[in-house]
């Protein structure tokens, strides 16, 4: 079970990272963009580490409060929930 969840987290974080890179490239080229809702949604679905790395590497969405505050908050919540789940399963 843990193996599948770990694979999911790897996959969703790669997708989130790539989405931030793609959106940055499209922003520079003044093309159609990925919605902020979708970018934040990827973080909520477990891709918060990939989102944070994408923000840092691509210098994207770093000035918007809902991203520079929201994504780290999502990460902290995910870590806490993950810890609580692991503790409760191992009792």
C-alpha positions as CSV (number, residue, x, y, z in Angstrom):
1,X,0.0,0.0,0.0
2,X,2.8,2.4,0.9
3,X,4.6,1.7,-2.3
4,X,1.6,2.7,-4.4
5,X,1.1,5.9,-2.4
6,X,4.8,6.8,-2.7
7,X,4.6,6.3,-6.5
8,X,1.5,8.5,-6.6
9,X,3.3,11.2,-4.7
10,X,6.3,11.0,-7.0
11,X,4.0,11.2,-10.1
12,X,1.8,14.1,-8.8
13,X,4.9,16.1,-7.8
14,X,6.5,15.6,-11.2
15,X,3.3,16.8,-12.9
16,X,3.0,19.8,-10.6
17,X,6.7,20.8,-11.2
18,X,6.2,20.5,-15.0
19,X,2.9,22.4,-14.9
20,X,4.6,25.4,-13.2
21,X,7.4,25.3,-15.9
22,X,4.9,25.0,-18.7
23,X,2.8,27.9,-17.3
24,X,5.9,30.1,-16.9
25,X,6.9,29.4,-20.5
26,X,3.4,30.2,-21.7
27,X,3.4,33.4,-19.6
28,X,6.6,34.6,-21.2
29,X,5.2,33.9,-24.7
30,X,1.9,35.5,-23.9
31,X,0.0,32.2,-24.7
32,X,-2.9,30.4,-23.1
33,X,-2.1,29.7,-19.5
34,X,-2.8,27.0,-16.9
35,X,-5.4,28.3,-14.4
36,X,-4.3,29.3,-10.9
37,X,-7.0,27.0,-9.7
38,X,-5.4,24.0,-11.5
39,X,-1.9,24.9,-10.3
40,X,-3.1,25.1,-6.6
41,X,-5.2,22.0,-7.2
42,X,-2.1,20.0,-8.0
43,X,-0.5,21.1,-4.7
44,X,-3.7,20.1,-2.8
45,X,-3.6,16.7,-4.5
46,X,-0.2,16.0,-3.0
47,X,2.1,17.9,-5.4
48,X,3.0,20.7,-3.0
49,X,6.7,19.8,-3.1
50,X,6.7,19.8,-6.9
51,X,4.8,23.1,-6.8
52,X,7.3,24.7,-4.5
53,X,10.2,23.5,-6.5
54,X,8.5,24.7,-9.7
55,X,7.9,28.1,-8.1
56,X,11.6,28.3,-7.1
57,X,13.2,26.9,-10.3
58,X,11.0,28.8,-12.8
59,X,10.6,31.9,-10.6
60,X,6.9,31.6,-11.2
61,X,4.0,32.7,-9.0
62,X,6.4,33.9,-6.3
63,X,4.8,37.3,-5.9
64,X,1.2,36.1,-5.5
65,X,0.3,35.6,-1.8
66,X,-2.0,32.7,-2.5
67,X,1.0,30.9,-3.9
68,X,3.9,32.0,-1.8
69,X,1.8,31.5,1.4
70,X,-0.7,29.0,0.2
71,X,1.6,26.3,-1.2
72,X,3.8,26.0,1.9
73,X,0.6,25.9,4.1
74,X,-0.7,23.1,1.9
75,X,2.6,21.3,2.3
76,X,2.5,21.6,6.1
77,X,-1.1,20.4,6.3
78,X,-0.2,17.4,4.1
79,X,2.8,16.5,6.3
80,X,0.7,16.7,9.4
81,X,-2.1,14.6,7.9
82,X,0.4,12.1,6.6
83,X,2.0,11.8,10.0
84,X,-1.3,11.3,11.7
85,X,-2.3,8.6,9.2
86,X,0.9,6.8,9.7
87,X,0.7,7.0,13.5
88,X,-2.9,5.8,13.5
89,X,-2.3,2.9,11.1
90,X,0.7,1.7,13.1
91,X,-1.2,1.5,16.4
